[in-house]
Amino acid sequence: MRSIDRVFEQSSRSLAQRTSRRSVLAALGRVLTGAALLPLLPIDRSSRAAASEAAASALDNPQSCEYWKYCAIDGFLCSCCGGSSHSCPPGTAPSPITWIGTCHNPADARDYIVSYNDCCGKTSCGNCECNRNEHEKPMYRLSRNNDVNWCMANADSNYHCSVSVILGVAEP
């Protein structure tokens, strides 16, 4: 251990003989000034802006799974199958039983109660499959679970696609 102590003592004495307190403070000042000026350098942030624009457009696109009203949807989007985000395509009928979710609309910063209806009567659409399970409850709360074939109440129980209908504003 004495040899390690001796090496450190000699190196620190040598450094002290070659430098002064003022030179150490001057070097420390240069480093701190450079570090403070580093964030002011020009940086290309256009890719970040393009990514945020793409994410914002997906939140407003009914044919995107990221559309804000689809926070608890499970199935094919009717907006890609000949219908819209809130109406079934021709030749199908909405199921009378539904599941519900509460989705946050970033455009107005409000929460909405959304009903999800399966459209029944044709074979599965197969386009724009979307499975988002935000705030999904276990199977013992069927009205809050999206893993059930809700077309079982229709005369033709074939599942085609799913729509989202706003029921109202969620009050805190």
C-alpha positions as CSV (number, residue, x, y, z in Angstrom):
1,M,0.0,0.0,0.0
2,R,2.9,2.3,0.6
3,S,4.0,2.2,-3.0
4,I,0.6,3.3,-4.2
5,D,0.6,6.1,-1.7
6,R,4.1,7.1,-2.8
7,V,3.1,7.2,-6.5
8,F,0.0,9.4,-5.8
9,E,2.1,11.7,-3.6
10,Q,4.8,12.1,-6.2
11,S,2.3,12.7,-9.0
12,S,0.3,15.3,-7.0
13,R,3.5,17.1,-5.9
14,S,4.7,17.2,-9.5
15,L,1.3,18.6,-10.7
16,A,1.4,21.2,-7.9
17,Q,4.9,22.3,-9.0
18,R,3.8,22.7,-12.7
19,T,0.5,24.5,-12.2
20,S,-0.9,27.3,-10.1
21,R,-4.3,27.8,-8.5
22,R,-5.0,30.5,-11.1
23,S,-4.3,28.3,-14.0
24,V,-6.6,25.5,-12.6
25,L,-9.4,28.1,-12.0
26,A,-8.9,29.5,-15.6
27,A,-9.1,26.0,-17.1
28,L,-12.2,25.2,-15.0
29,G,-13.8,28.5,-16.1
30,R,-13.1,27.6,-19.8
31,V,-14.7,24.2,-19.4
32,L,-17.8,25.6,-17.6
33,T,-18.2,28.3,-20.2
34,G,-18.0,25.8,-23.0
35,A,-20.5,23.5,-21.3
36,A,-22.9,26.4,-20.9
37,L,-22.6,27.4,-24.5
38,L,-23.0,23.9,-25.9
39,P,-26.9,24.0,-26.0
40,L,-26.7,27.2,-28.1
41,L,-25.1,25.4,-31.0
42,P,-27.3,25.0,-34.1
43,I,-28.9,21.5,-34.3
44,D,-31.2,20.1,-37.0
45,R,-34.4,19.3,-35.3
46,S,-36.5,18.9,-38.5
47,S,-36.8,15.1,-38.1
48,R,-38.4,15.5,-34.7
49,A,-40.9,18.0,-36.0
50,A,-41.8,15.7,-38.9
51,A,-42.3,12.8,-36.5
52,S,-44.6,14.8,-34.2
53,E,-46.6,15.9,-37.3
54,A,-47.0,12.3,-38.4
55,A,-48.1,11.3,-34.9
56,A,-50.6,14.1,-34.8
57,S,-52.0,13.2,-38.2
58,A,-52.4,9.6,-37.0
59,L,-54.4,10.8,-34.0
60,D,-56.9,12.5,-36.4
61,N,-57.0,9.7,-39.1
62,P,-60.0,7.4,-38.7
63,Q,-58.2,4.7,-40.8
64,S,-55.3,4.6,-38.3
65,C,-55.3,2.4,-35.3
66,E,-53.8,5.4,-33.4
67,Y,-57.0,7.4,-33.9
68,W,-57.9,8.8,-30.5
69,K,-61.4,7.3,-30.4
70,Y,-60.0,3.8,-30.8
71,C,-58.4,3.6,-27.4
72,A,-60.2,0.3,-26.5
73,I,-61.1,-1.1,-29.9
74,D,-60.5,-4.7,-30.9
75,G,-61.1,-5.8,-34.5
76,F,-61.1,-4.5,-38.0
77,L,-61.8,-0.8,-38.5
78,C,-65.0,-0.2,-40.4
79,S,-63.5,3.0,-41.8
80,C,-61.2,0.7,-43.9
81,C,-64.1,-1.6,-44.8
82,G,-66.6,0.6,-46.6
83,G,-68.1,2.4,-43.5
84,S,-66.8,5.1,-41.3
85,S,-65.5,5.4,-37.8
86,H,-69.0,5.6,-36.4
87,S,-71.3,3.9,-39.0
88,C,-71.3,0.3,-40.3
89,P,-70.7,-0.5,-44.0
90,P,-73.7,-1.3,-46.2
91,G,-75.0,-4.8,-45.8
92,T,-74.1,-5.0,-42.1
93,A,-75.9,-4.2,-39.0
94,P,-74.6,-2.9,-35.6
95,S,-74.8,-5.3,-32.7
96,P,-77.3,-4.1,-30.1
97,I,-74.8,-4.9,-27.3
98,T,-71.5,-3.1,-27.0
99,W,-68.5,-2.5,-24.9
100,I,-67.4,0.9,-23.7
101,G,-64.2,2.9,-23.1
102,T,-63.1,6.3,-22.0
103,C,-60.8,7.9,-24.5
104,H,-58.8,11.2,-24.2
105,N,-59.0,13.6,-27.2
106,P,-55.7,15.5,-27.4
107,A,-57.3,18.2,-29.6
108,D,-59.6,19.5,-26.9
109,A,-57.9,17.8,-23.8
110,R,-61.2,16.2,-22.8
111,D,-62.2,12.6,-22.0
112,Y,-65.1,11.0,-23.9
113,I,-67.2,7.9,-23.2
114,V,-67.0,5.8,-26.4
115,S,-69.2,2.9,-27.3
116,Y,-67.7,0.2,-29.5
117,N,-70.1,-1.7,-31.8
118,D,-69.4,-4.7,-33.9
119,C,-70.9,-4.6,-37.3
120,C,-72.4,-8.0,-38.2
121,G,-73.8,-9.8,-41.2
122,K,-70.8,-10.3,-43.5
123,T,-67.6,-12.3,-43.2
124,S,-64.7,-10.5,-41.6
125,C,-63.4,-7.5,-43.4
126,G,-59.7,-8.3,-42.9
127,N,-58.5,-4.7,-43.3
128,C,-56.9,-2.4,-40.7
129,E,-56.8,-4.8,-37.8
130,C,-56.6,-2.9,-34.5
131,N,-56.3,-4.2,-31.0
132,R,-55.9,-1.6,-28.3
133,N,-56.7,-2.6,-24.8
134,E,-56.4,0.6,-22.8
135,H,-58.4,0.5,-19.6
136,E,-59.8,-3.0,-20.5
137,K,-61.4,-4.8,-17.6
138,P,-61.3,-8.5,-16.9
139,M,-63.9,-10.8,-18.3
140,Y,-66.2,-10.5,-15.3
141,R,-66.9,-6.9,-16.5
142,L,-68.2,-7.8,-19.9
143,S,-69.3,-4.3,-20.8
144,R,-65.7,-3.1,-20.4
145,N,-64.0,-6.0,-22.2
146,N,-63.4,-6.2,-26.0
147,D,-62.6,-9.9,-26.3
148,V,-66.2,-11.0,-26.8
149,N,-68.0,-11.6,-30.2
150,W,-70.7,-9.0,-29.7
151,C,-72.5,-10.2,-32.9
152,M,-74.0,-13.1,-30.9
153,A,-77.1,-11.0,-30.3
154,N,-77.8,-10.5,-34.1
155,A,-79.7,-12.9,-36.4
156,D,-76.5,-13.2,-38.5
157,S,-73.7,-13.5,-36.0
158,N,-70.8,-13.2,-38.5
159,Y,-68.4,-10.4,-37.4
160,H,-67.4,-7.9,-40.1
161,C,-65.7,-4.8,-38.4
162,S,-66.0,-2.5,-35.5
163,V,-67.1,1.2,-35.1
164,S,-66.7,3.7,-32.3
165,V,-69.6,6.0,-31.3
166,I,-69.1,8.9,-28.9
167,L,-71.8,8.7,-26.1
168,G,-70.8,11.8,-24.2
169,V,-68.2,13.7,-22.3
170,A,-66.7,12.0,-19.3
171,E,-67.2,14.2,-16.2
172,P,-64.5,14.1,-13.5
